[in-house]
Amino acid sequence: MGSLFEELEAREVAARVRVEELVAEVAELAGKLELARESLERLRIARETVAEVLGEMTPEKSAAAVDAGRPAAGERLASAYAGAERQVIGVLTVPNWQPGMGSEVLPRVYRDILEVVADAPGPVRAKQIVPRIGLPAETGKIEGTRSKLKRLVERGWLDEDTPGMFTPARRRMAASPNFR
C-alpha cells in the first residue's frame, strides 16, 4: 500500500503548488484592481473639481476688465494680474504668492484652507482640514482638498516640509523654495 500513499502525497504537493500559484495571481490582480480604483477616483475627483470651479465662476469672475490706472512709480504690485492687459485665455485661480499679496486674491475655498492651516498648532493633513472647511470626510473630498493644498504649496502660499503635512509658508524677502 506504499504506492497509494505516495500517489496521494504527490497529488497533495501538486495541489499545494497550484494553490500557491493561484494565491500569487490573486495578489497580483488585487494590486491591479487597486491601481484601477485609484485611477477611477482621480478621474471622478477631477470631474467634480472642474464642475465645482465652473459652477463658482460668474461672468464677472471669468472676464477681467483692463485696468485704466497704472501703479505709481516704485509702487509694488500686490496682485499677480495687476497692470497687465487682460484677455481671458485661461484662468489662474491661485496666483503665485508675492510680497504684499493677501489671501483675498484667492477663491473662497482656498482662503478657508489657508485659515485652517494658519490656526493649526502644527502641520496638518488634508483629512484634518476637510471637516473644518465644512466638507464630508469622504475620500473624494480629501483628495480634492489635497490637490488644493499641493497647488497652494506650488504657488508659495503653504509649505510641505514632510510629505502630506502642510504648514503656513515661511515668507522670506527672497522667493520661497516652493515658489515658481
C-alpha angles and dihedrals in degrees: 000000000000092000093057091055090046090051092049090048092050091050090049091052091049091049091049091051090050091049091051091049091050092048089053091049091050091051091050092048091047089055091049090048091052091051091049091049091050090050091049091049092050090051091049091049091049091051092048092047093050091047090049093049093046090047091053094048117098127184089257092056098041098049118051125202122228112258110241094194122068124207117263118259111284093012113133118232111240096192129065087223101043119122096010126121100248126221113157108233098143131358121242101196094177111046122199110271115253130181110278094023116127130204090254088088089065128085114262097259092053091049089051091051092049090050093052092048091047092050094049117103091227143349115331136204127226092250090058092051099048098072091042092059092049101260127129113257094248125141093247094052092046092051092046090051091047090055090051090050091050090050090052089051092049091051095047100253096111138021128228106193093160117038110265094007114107129196135171111279116264095233111209131179088254121058118287116255087243092050117106 
